[in-house]
C-alpha cells in the first residue's frame, strides 16, 4: 500500500527524504522516531496504525530510544497486563 506519511510528521524526519518514507518499508524506524520525539497528535496517529505487539517489539529491540522514553513505554505497554 505504501501509505505516505502525513505532513504533520515531517518535523520528526529532518534528516530523511520525507517523501520516500512509508509505513510499509520503514515502520520500525518511523515508530522509533515518533515514540522518542512525537507529540500527542503524532502518537495518536501511530497508535491508530500499529498494534500493541509491534509497539512492544520496537520498545524491546530499539537501540535508538532514550532510557526515559523506553521506561515510559514499558510502563504504558506492560503495566496494564495481568501478571500470570
C-alpha positions in Angstrom: 0.0 0.0 0.0 2.9 2.4 0.8 0.8 4.9 2.6 2.6 8.2 2.7 3.1 9.9 6.0 1.0 12.9 6.9 2.7 16.3 6.7 2.5 16.8 10.4 5.2 14.2 10.9 7.7 15.9 8.7 9.4 17.7 11.6 10.5 14.3 13.1 12.3 13.3 10.0 14.6 16.3 9.4 17.4 14.0 8.3 15.5 11.9 5.7 13.8 12.3 2.4 10.4 12.6 3.8 8.6 11.8 0.6 10.3 8.4 0.5 9.2 7.3 3.9 6.2 4.9 4.3 5.0 2.6 7.0 5.2 -0.5 4.8 9.0 -0.2 4.4 10.1 1.8 7.4 7.6 1.0 10.2 10.3 0.3 12.8 12.2 3.5 12.1 9.2 5.7 12.0 7.8 4.2 15.2 11.1 4.8 17.0 11.1 8.4 16.0 7.6 9.1 17.0 7.9 7.3 20.3 11.1 9.3 21.0 10.0 12.7 19.8 6.3 12.7 19.0 3.6 14.9 20.4 0.1 13.8 21.3 -1.2 14.1 17.7 1.6 12.1 16.2 1.4 9.4 18.9 -2.3 9.1 18.3 -1.7 8.7 14.6 0.9 6.0 15.3 -1.2 4.1 17.8 -4.2 4.1 15.4 -2.0 2.4 12.7 0.0 -0.1 14.7 -0.8 -2.9 17.1 0.4 -3.2 20.7 2.6 -6.2 19.9 4.5 -4.2 17.3 5.0 -1.3 19.7 6.3 -3.7 22.3 8.7 -5.2 19.8 10.1 -1.7 18.9 10.5 -0.8 22.6 12.3 -4.1 23.3 14.6 -4.1 20.3 15.3 -0.4 19.6 18.7 0.9 20.1 17.5 4.5 19.5 15.0 5.0 22.3 16.4 7.0 25.1 16.2 5.5 28.6 13.3 7.7 29.8 11.3 7.1 26.7 11.9 3.3 26.9 10.9 3.3 30.6 7.7 5.3 29.9 6.6 3.0 27.1 7.4 -0.1 29.1 5.1 1.2 31.8 2.4 2.1 29.3 2.5 -1.1 27.3 3.1 -3.7 30.0 1.7 -2.4 33.3 -1.9 -3.0 32.3 -1.4 -6.7 31.7 -2.3 -9.3 34.3 0.7 -10.9 35.9 0.1 -14.6 35.2 
